[in-house]
Amino acid sequence: NRVGGGEGIEGIYGSITESGVTKIMDALVKYGGMGEQSTLLDVGSGLGRPLLHALVVQGVKSVWGIEVDPVKCQKAEVFVKKTLEIVSEKEGFAVEGASQPKLECCSIEKVRSLSPATHVYTFWEGIPTGAKEALGELFSTSGTCQAIAIVQRAVRNKDVLFYLDQFGFSDVCVATSFPVAMSGSGRTFRAYVICKNGACGEASRQPSAGPPEEVEERAQLVVSRPMMEKKSRAAGRKTGRVQASIPFTKIKKRPRSRQRKA
């Protein structure tokens, strides 16, 4: 790796382990119908590791990354090129011109449409609320997007659909979720695979035949947007407290010691 680490000047930096990325991409295939003809978009793509994984392992022919940090964008250009050269030499993987990852240096708020993306991946821990809202609205109104994998800290109260509704996600279902770890630190986050209603794979409607350690959760509920929830989200945007309604960390209360009466 001649480009150094993936650190930049904006946002946070970190990489999910290879096994974690594999689980996420496999889940997009299983539940979201991602295949060779799909287009995968990574919002906050960093060096582009998940995109390269989808390209080489899953065989997705079209991958696209959006990154706001110019330093990470410059590093990604070199990293992607070098990685594909190494894979081509060692594994005999041929990269055609149409398969070259497209890397765009801009904020998600400046993107007008997610087309032609069919599937989205984002590690959005640390991403500003406005960017999350922009992504939620873009995904919900997209005519091409079928599923999105979101990695963040676990939603404590497990009301994931209401949490997503606060960021503009509508008419979606939670196909599955499972823990993933950071490379190096080992810090644990949770991956949520969200599908548009009607786009969830058949596997998400049946009991899982997979190993129990996946800790898969199925909500299969529809996000409805009654007027009260709309007002709540609008109020949250004005006060900047959209995320505050969903606690992320579990606080274990210690039992109080009983005091003896004198």
FENWOPE-V429735 format. One line per field, one symbol per residue. ss: DSSP state (H for helix, E for strand, C for the rest). psi: psi as a letter, one per 20 degrees, with the letter a starting at -180 (. if undefined). burial: b if it has 24 or more other C-alpha atoms within 12 Angstrom, else e. A space follows every 50 residues. Layout:
BEGIN
ss: ???
psi: ???
burial: ???
END
This chain:
BEGIN
ss: CCCCCCCCCCCCCCCECHHHHHHHHHHHHHHHCCCCCCEEEEECCCCCHH HHHHHHHHCCCEEEEEECCHHHHHHHHHHHHHHHHHHHHHHCCCCCHHHC CEEEECCHHHCCCCCCCCEEEEECCCCCHHHHHHHHHHHHHCCCCCEEEE EECCCCCCCHHHHHHCCCCCCEEEEEEEEEEECCCCCEEEEEEEEECCCC CHHHHCCCCCCHHHCCCCCCCCCCCCHHHHHHHHHHHHHCCCHHHCCCCC CCCCCCCCCCCC
psi: ojjaajqbiqarqqpqqghghggghhhhgghikpahjroppoolicijgh ghghgggikpioqpqpphohghgghhggggggghgghhghikoporhiip ppppnrqhhiphqipjphqqppnjpipqghhghgggggghipihphqppp paqqogjjmhghghhhjjpqlrqogrqqqqqqpfhjppapppopqqpiip rhhijqqpjrqhiilpppglqpoqmrhhhghghghhhhikkgihioqhqp oppqppppppp.
burial: eeeeebebeebebbbbbeebbbbbbbbbbbbbbbbeebbbbbbbbbbbbb bbbbbbbbbbbbbbbbbbbbbbbbbbbbbbbebbeeeeeeeeeebeeebb bbbbbbbbbeeeebeebbbbbbbbbebbbbbbbbbbbbbbebebbbbbbb bbbbbeeeebbbbbbbbbbbbbbbbbbbbbbbeeeeebbbbbbbbbbbbb bebbbeeeeeeeeeebbbbbbbbeeeeeeeebbeebeeeeebbeebeeee eeeeeeeeeeee
END
